[in-house]
């Protein structure tokens, strides 16, 4: 069934009055003070224009918002910081979760329970106080919930531990019928399977509990080389990383850095190729292990060192302030010499490209292994994730999209059949059946029919309810 949510009428103040009377948090309509602040997202090129925004302070507030949306036949979109919001939510109800930010650590059980609005920076700050680490993402401003529901490729510990979704112990959710549910492998096994990897298709997550790991330090950082050495560095990295232990997580990025004050002086305005390193082991072993990479070429900057886990955001050193950009990714099923040559042609020194970054992450290890309790994550067995990022204002949208498309289309010969949902563009008309594969999608669609038969949670890379 196709939906045209933009044709839904506005929510009038009298329509919203019962919701306002029920919700302890905020209920905002277009034009209200605070509405523009709450609809803002991390990507300045993406705009939300919902009919109403609810900023909950409790699970009861979320239930009220979902019930209101159901009564008005409106879709629901959940927003933390909005790194990867899909669609504009026109006519819809946005639930902005940032006030639901409780964090409770059980150090003895090596677990943490976080509210729906918590960011990775907040989790890391608290877990490192007790010598524990989560399977966090590369950017500290990403919301824990959306990242984890999409799988969660941790660039620090993921190769030895698997996806973040593999380590979820329980989720507290509100389903489309307005009911709150505590979802575990025992209580509701189908929903538990679907939530972990199915992104936002099945419920509003109000809290989740997941594993922590006894890691307090890493040997990590970045080796930055001049972009003219892209071919040498890429080929050396490709030959090197398969023989490293699973405790070594690594990626390579070709970057054309902007000339702005936010970029460190040695890198500002430069064309670079960077190898990112995160090794969960002792410094001496790490030094020996990466020596072949350091020997490839003189480094413009070498930040690889022993570090506290609290400092891991410095490894990728991604922007933490809102920026205008466009990004999209694919998975690669292999990366033979011909693919290496093609990537060098597309992003190397002779390339005519407007890309800000092309990143290739090496996967494998625990990312390929099914967890004890299986889930909907679809990308096991695919050895590489390739991401293209272009940066610039919305007025340059066509150029931004074309630069990413040129990269991904150029690498299509080696593309895997499934997709990593966290690396799909907000406006990409991605076929969820292609993301998950036919067998997994069929199960997701069946579970969707049970828990969201009217497809309230459709403002995403949508799994349609089975017919």
C-alpha positions as CSV (number, residue, x, y, z in Angstrom):
1,X,0.0,0.0,0.0
2,X,1.4,3.4,-1.0
3,X,1.0,6.3,1.5
4,X,0.9,10.0,0.7
5,X,1.5,11.4,4.1
6,X,2.0,15.0,2.8
7,X,-1.7,15.1,1.9
8,X,-2.7,14.6,5.6
9,X,-4.3,17.7,7.1
10,X,-2.5,19.8,9.7
11,X,-3.0,19.1,13.3
12,X,-5.2,21.9,14.7
13,X,-4.7,23.2,18.3
14,X,-8.1,21.7,19.2
15,X,-7.0,18.3,17.8
16,X,-3.9,18.4,19.9
17,X,-5.5,19.6,23.1
18,X,-6.2,16.1,24.6
19,X,-2.5,15.2,23.8
20,X,-1.3,18.4,25.4
21,X,-3.4,17.6,28.5
22,X,-2.0,14.1,28.7
23,X,1.7,14.6,28.0
24,X,4.1,15.7,30.8
25,X,6.7,16.7,28.2
26,X,6.2,19.1,25.2
27,X,3.7,19.0,22.4
28,X,4.6,21.3,19.6
29,X,2.8,22.4,16.4
30,X,4.3,24.3,13.5
31,X,4.8,27.9,14.6
32,X,5.1,27.1,18.3
33,X,8.1,28.2,20.2
34,X,10.6,25.3,20.2
35,X,9.2,23.5,17.2
36,X,12.1,24.5,14.9
37,X,14.6,23.5,17.6
38,X,13.0,20.1,18.0
39,X,12.8,19.3,14.3
40,X,16.4,20.2,13.6
41,X,18.7,17.2,12.7
42,X,22.4,16.7,12.4
43,X,22.4,16.8,8.6
44,X,21.7,20.4,7.7
45,X,20.6,19.3,4.2
46,X,17.7,17.3,5.6
47,X,14.5,18.9,6.9
48,X,11.7,17.5,9.0
49,X,8.3,19.1,8.7
50,X,6.0,17.1,11.0
51,X,2.4,17.9,11.8
52,X,3.3,17.6,15.5
53,X,6.3,17.0,17.6
54,X,6.1,15.3,21.0
55,X,9.1,15.5,23.4
56,X,8.4,12.8,25.9
57,X,9.6,12.7,29.5
58,X,8.3,9.2,30.2
59,X,7.1,6.0,28.6
60,X,3.5,7.2,29.3
61,X,4.2,10.2,27.1
62,X,5.4,7.9,24.3
63,X,2.2,5.8,24.7
64,X,0.1,9.0,24.4
65,X,1.9,10.1,21.2
66,X,1.5,6.7,19.6
67,X,-2.1,6.5,20.5
68,X,-2.7,10.0,19.1
69,X,-1.0,9.1,15.9
70,X,-3.1,5.9,15.6
71,X,-6.3,7.8,16.1
72,X,-5.3,10.3,13.4
73,X,-3.9,7.7,11.1
74,X,-0.5,9.4,11.0
75,X,2.9,7.8,10.7
76,X,5.4,8.1,13.6
77,X,9.1,8.9,13.3
78,X,11.5,8.7,16.3
79,X,14.4,11.2,16.5
80,X,17.4,11.4,18.8
81,X,19.9,13.6,17.0
82,X,18.9,12.7,13.4
83,X,22.1,11.5,11.9
84,X,20.1,9.3,9.6
85,X,16.4,10.4,9.5
86,X,14.4,9.0,6.6
87,X,11.9,11.2,4.9
88,X,10.5,14.6,6.0
89,X,7.8,13.3,8.3
90,X,5.4,15.6,6.5
91,X,1.9,15.0,8.1
92,X,3.5,12.7,10.7
93,X,4.2,12.7,14.4
94,X,7.8,13.1,15.5
95,X,8.8,11.7,18.9
96,X,12.0,13.5,19.9
97,X,13.5,11.3,22.7
98,X,16.4,13.4,24.0
99,X,14.9,13.9,27.4
100,X,14.8,10.2,28.0
101,X,18.4,10.0,28.8
102,X,18.8,7.8,31.9
103,X,21.9,5.6,32.0
104,X,22.2,2.8,34.6
105,X,25.3,0.7,34.7
106,X,25.5,-2.8,36.3
107,X,29.3,-3.2,36.5
108,X,29.0,-6.7,38.1
109,X,26.9,-8.0,35.2
110,X,28.8,-5.9,32.6
111,X,25.7,-4.3,31.2
112,X,24.1,-0.9,30.8
113,X,20.5,0.2,30.5
114,X,20.0,3.5,28.5
115,X,17.0,5.6,27.6
116,X,16.0,6.2,24.0
117,X,17.6,9.6,23.8
118,X,21.1,8.7,25.0
119,X,24.1,9.4,22.8
120,X,27.3,7.3,22.6
121,X,29.4,10.1,24.1
122,X,27.2,9.9,27.3
123,X,27.5,6.2,27.5
124,X,31.3,6.1,27.0
125,X,31.7,8.9,29.7
126,X,30.0,6.7,32.3
127,X,31.2,3.2,31.3
128,X,34.8,4.2,31.2
129,X,34.6,5.3,34.8
130,X,34.2,1.6,35.8
131,X,36.6,0.2,33.2
132,X,34.0,-1.0,30.8
133,X,33.4,-0.3,27.1
134,X,30.3,-0.5,24.8
135,X,30.2,-1.4,21.1
136,X,29.9,2.3,20.2
137,X,30.0,3.9,16.8
138,X,32.7,6.2,15.4
139,X,30.8,9.5,16.0
140,X,30.1,10.3,19.6
141,X,27.0,12.4,18.8
142,X,25.1,9.4,17.3
143,X,22.1,8.1,19.2
144,X,22.6,4.7,20.8
145,X,19.1,3.4,20.0
146,X,18.9,4.0,16.2
147,X,22.6,2.8,15.7
148,X,21.9,-0.4,17.6
149,X,18.6,-1.2,16.0
150,X,20.3,-0.9,12.6
151,X,23.0,-3.4,13.6
152,X,25.9,-1.2,14.9
153,X,29.4,-1.6,13.3
154,X,31.7,-0.7,16.1
155,X,35.0,0.5,14.8
156,X,36.7,-0.2,18.1
157,X,35.6,-3.7,19.3
158,X,33.3,-5.0,16.6
159,X,35.5,-7.4,14.8
160,X,36.1,-9.5,17.9
161,X,32.6,-9.0,19.4
162,X,30.2,-8.7,16.5
163,X,27.4,-6.2,15.9
164,X,26.0,-4.0,18.7
165,X,22.6,-5.6,18.0
166,X,24.1,-9.0,18.9
167,X,24.7,-7.9,22.5
168,X,21.2,-6.4,23.3
169,X,19.8,-8.2,26.3
170,X,16.3,-6.5,26.4
171,X,14.3,-3.6,24.9
172,X,11.5,-1.6,26.4
173,X,9.2,-0.5,23.6
174,X,5.8,0.9,22.8
175,X,4.1,-0.9,19.9
176,X,1.6,0.6,17.4
177,X,-1.3,-0.4,19.6
178,X,0.0,1.9,22.3
179,X,1.1,-1.0,24.6
180,X,4.4,-1.0,26.5
181,X,6.4,-4.2,26.2
182,X,9.5,-5.5,27.8
183,X,11.0,-7.5,24.9
184,X,13.5,-10.3,25.4
185,X,14.5,-13.5,23.7
186,X,12.2,-15.4,26.1
187,X,9.2,-13.0,26.3
188,X,8.6,-12.2,22.6
189,X,11.3,-14.0,20.5
190,X,10.0,-12.9,17.1
191,X,9.8,-9.2,18.0
192,X,13.2,-9.5,19.8
193,X,14.7,-10.9,16.6
194,X,13.2,-8.2,14.3
195,X,14.0,-5.2,16.5
196,X,17.7,-6.0,16.4
197,X,18.6,-5.2,12.8
198,X,15.1,-4.1,11.6
199,X,15.8,-0.5,12.5
200,X,12.7,1.5,13.4
201,X,10.1,-0.6,11.7
202,X,8.4,-2.3,14.6
203,X,8.0,-0.1,17.7
204,X,9.2,3.0,19.5
205,X,12.1,1.9,21.7
206,X,12.0,3.7,25.0
207,X,15.1,1.9,26.6
208,X,17.5,-0.9,25.9
209,X,19.9,-3.0,27.9
210,X,23.1,-4.3,26.3
211,X,26.5,-5.8,27.1
212,X,29.6,-4.0,28.1
213,X,33.2,-5.3,27.8
214,X,36.2,-5.1,30.2
215,X,38.2,-2.7,28.0
216,X,39.7,0.5,29.5
217,X,42.5,1.2,26.9
218,X,43.1,0.8,23.2
219,X,46.1,1.2,20.9
220,X,44.4,3.4,18.3
221,X,44.4,6.5,16.1
222,X,45.0,7.5,12.5
223,X,47.9,7.3,10.1
224,X,47.5,10.2,7.6
225,X,49.4,10.1,4.3
226,X,49.4,12.5,1.4
227,X,46.7,11.6,-1.1
228,X,49.3,11.1,-3.8
229,X,50.2,7.9,-2.1
230,X,46.6,6.5,-2.2
231,X,47.6,3.6,-4.4
232,X,50.5,2.5,-2.3
233,X,48.7,2.9,1.0
234,X,45.5,1.1,-0.2
235,X,47.4,-1.9,-1.6
236,X,49.5,-2.2,1.5
237,X,46.5,-2.0,3.8
238,X,44.5,-4.5,1.7
239,X,47.4,-7.0,1.8
240,X,48.0,-6.4,5.6
241,X,44.7,-6.4,7.4
242,X,43.5,-10.0,6.6
243,X,46.4,-11.5,8.7
244,X,45.7,-9.3,11.7
245,X,43.9,-10.7,14.8
246,X,40.2,-10.0,15.4
247,X,41.3,-7.6,18.1
248,X,42.5,-5.3,15.3
249,X,39.7,-3.2,13.7
250,X,40.7,-1.0,10.8
251,X,39.5,1.1,7.9
252,X,40.9,3.3,5.2
253,X,39.6,6.6,4.0
254,X,40.5,8.9,1.1
255,X,39.6,12.4,2.2
256,X,39.6,15.8,0.6
257,X,39.6,18.0,3.7
258,X,38.0,21.4,3.8
259,X,39.9,24.6,4.6
260,X,38.0,25.4,7.8
261,X,39.2,26.2,11.3
262,X,37.5,23.0,12.7
263,X,40.0,20.9,10.8
264,X,43.5,20.6,12.5
265,X,46.2,22.6,10.9
266,X,48.3,19.6,9.5
267,X,45.2,18.3,7.7
268,X,43.4,21.5,6.8
269,X,42.7,21.8,3.0
270,X,44.7,18.7,2.3
271,X,44.1,15.6,0.1
272,X,44.8,12.7,2.3
273,X,44.5,8.9,2.7
274,X,44.1,7.7,6.3
275,X,44.3,4.3,7.9
276,X,42.3,4.1,11.1
277,X,43.5,1.7,13.8
278,X,41.8,0.3,16.9
279,X,43.7,-2.5,18.6
280,X,42.5,-4.1,21.8
281,X,45.9,-5.3,23.0
282,X,49.2,-4.0,24.4
283,X,51.0,-1.2,22.8
284,X,54.2,-3.1,21.9
285,X,52.2,-5.6,19.9
286,X,50.3,-2.9,18.2
287,X,53.5,-1.0,17.3
288,X,54.9,-4.2,15.7
289,X,51.7,-4.9,13.9
290,X,51.3,-1.6,12.2
291,X,54.9,-1.1,11.3
292,X,54.4,-2.3,7.7
293,X,51.8,0.5,7.3
294,X,54.0,3.2,8.8
295,X,56.8,2.1,6.4
296,X,54.7,2.7,3.2
297,X,55.2,6.5,3.1
298,X,56.0,9.5,5.3
299,X,53.1,10.3,7.5
300,X,51.5,13.8,7.4
301,X,50.2,13.0,10.8
302,X,50.4,9.9,13.0
303,X,48.1,9.9,16.0
304,X,48.2,6.1,16.8
305,X,49.0,5.6,20.4
306,X,48.0,4.0,23.6
307,X,44.8,5.8,24.7
308,X,42.0,5.7,27.3
309,X,38.8,4.2,25.9
310,X,37.3,7.6,26.7
311,X,39.3,9.1,23.9
312,X,38.1,6.7,21.1
313,X,36.2,9.4,19.2
314,X,39.6,10.8,18.2
315,X,40.3,7.7,16.0
316,X,37.9,8.7,13.3
317,X,37.7,12.4,14.4
318,X,34.3,13.0,12.8
319,X,32.4,16.3,13.0
320,X,30.3,16.7,16.1
321,X,28.5,19.9,15.1
322,X,25.7,19.8,12.5
323,X,26.9,19.9,8.9
324,X,25.4,19.7,5.4
325,X,26.2,16.5,3.7
326,X,25.1,13.5,1.7
327,X,26.2,9.9,2.3
328,X,25.4,6.5,1.0
329,X,27.0,3.1,1.3
330,X,27.1,-0.4,-0.2
331,X,28.7,-3.7,1.0
332,X,31.4,-5.4,-1.1
333,X,31.5,-9.2,-1.4
334,X,35.2,-9.1,-2.4
335,X,38.0,-6.6,-3.0
336,X,40.4,-8.1,-5.6
337,X,43.2,-6.2,-7.4
338,X,40.8,-5.1,-10.1
339,X,38.5,-3.5,-7.5
340,X,41.5,-1.9,-5.8
341,X,42.5,-0.4,-9.2
342,X,39.0,0.9,-9.8
343,X,38.7,2.5,-6.4
344,X,42.0,4.3,-6.9
345,X,40.7,5.5,-10.3
346,X,37.5,6.8,-8.7
347,X,39.0,8.6,-5.6
348,X,42.8,8.7,-6.1
349,X,44.9,11.7,-7.1
350,X,43.8,11.5,-10.8
351,X,40.1,11.4,-10.0
352,X,37.8,14.2,-10.8
353,X,35.5,13.9,-7.8
354,X,33.6,16.1,-5.4
355,X,33.7,13.5,-2.6
356,X,34.7,14.6,0.8
357,X,35.4,11.0,1.8
358,X,35.4,7.5,0.6
359,X,35.7,5.0,3.5
360,X,36.3,1.3,3.2
361,X,35.9,-0.7,6.5
362,X,37.3,-4.2,6.8
363,X,34.8,-6.5,8.5
364,X,35.0,-10.3,9.0
365,X,35.6,-12.0,12.4
366,X,32.7,-11.9,14.8
367,X,30.8,-9.7,12.3
368,X,30.4,-12.9,10.2
369,X,29.2,-15.1,13.1
370,X,25.6,-15.5,14.1
371,X,25.1,-14.5,17.8
372,X,23.8,-17.0,20.4
373,X,20.4,-15.4,19.9
374,X,20.0,-14.7,16.1
375,X,18.7,-11.4,14.9
376,X,17.7,-9.6,11.6
377,X,21.1,-8.1,10.8
378,X,21.6,-9.0,7.1
379,X,25.2,-8.3,6.3
380,X,27.1,-11.2,7.8
381,X,29.7,-12.7,5.4
382,X,30.2,-9.5,3.5
383,X,33.9,-8.5,4.1
384,X,33.8,-4.8,3.4
385,X,31.6,-1.7,3.9
386,X,32.1,1.1,1.4
387,X,30.7,4.6,2.2
388,X,30.8,7.7,0.1
389,X,30.3,11.2,1.7
390,X,30.0,14.5,0.0
391,X,29.6,17.8,1.9
392,X,28.0,21.0,0.8
393,X,24.8,23.0,0.9
394,X,21.4,21.8,-0.3
395,X,21.8,24.1,-3.3
396,X,24.5,21.7,-4.5
397,X,22.3,18.6,-3.9
398,X,22.6,17.2,-7.5
399,X,26.4,17.5,-7.4
400,X,26.6,15.9,-4.0
401,X,24.5,12.9,-4.9
402,X,26.3,12.5,-8.2
403,X,29.7,12.3,-6.6
404,X,28.5,9.5,-4.2
405,X,26.7,7.7,-7.1
406,X,29.8,7.8,-9.2
407,X,31.8,6.0,-6.5
408,X,29.2,3.4,-5.7
409,X,28.2,2.7,-9.3
410,X,31.8,2.4,-10.2
411,X,32.3,-0.3,-7.6
412,X,29.0,-2.2,-8.5
413,X,30.9,-5.1,-10.0
414,X,32.0,-6.2,-6.5
415,X,28.8,-5.1,-4.6
416,X,27.2,-7.6,-2.2
417,X,23.5,-8.5,-2.6
418,X,22.5,-7.1,0.9
419,X,22.8,-3.7,2.4
420,X,23.8,-2.2,5.8
421,X,20.7,-0.2,6.7
422,X,22.7,2.4,8.8
423,X,24.6,3.4,5.7
424,X,21.6,4.1,3.4
425,X,20.8,7.7,2.4
426,X,17.8,9.4,4.1
427,X,16.0,9.9,0.8
428,X,17.1,6.7,-0.9
429,X,14.2,4.6,-2.1
430,X,15.8,1.5,-0.9
431,X,13.9,-1.7,-1.3
432,X,13.8,-3.4,2.1
433,X,13.6,-6.8,0.5
434,X,16.9,-6.1,-1.2
435,X,18.4,-4.8,2.1
436,X,17.5,-8.0,4.0
437,X,17.3,-10.7,1.3
438,X,14.1,-12.6,0.5
439,X,14.0,-15.1,3.4
440,X,14.8,-12.6,6.1
441,X,12.4,-10.0,4.6
442,X,9.6,-12.5,4.6
443,X,10.0,-13.1,8.3
444,X,10.2,-9.4,9.0
445,X,7.0,-8.7,7.0
446,X,5.2,-11.4,9.0
447,X,6.3,-9.9,12.3
448,X,5.4,-6.4,11.0
449,X,1.8,-7.7,10.3
450,X,1.6,-8.8,13.9
451,X,2.9,-5.7,15.6
452,X,2.2,-2.9,13.1
453,X,-0.4,-4.0,10.7
454,X,-1.3,-0.4,9.6
455,X,2.4,0.4,9.0
456,X,2.5,3.3,11.4
457,X,6.3,3.0,11.6
458,X,6.9,3.5,7.9
459,X,9.1,6.6,7.9
460,X,12.2,4.4,7.4
461,X,13.6,1.9,4.9
462,X,10.2,0.3,5.2
463,X,9.3,-3.3,5.8
464,X,5.7,-3.6,4.6
465,X,3.3,-5.8,6.7
466,X,2.7,-9.2,5.1
467,X,-0.6,-9.5,3.2
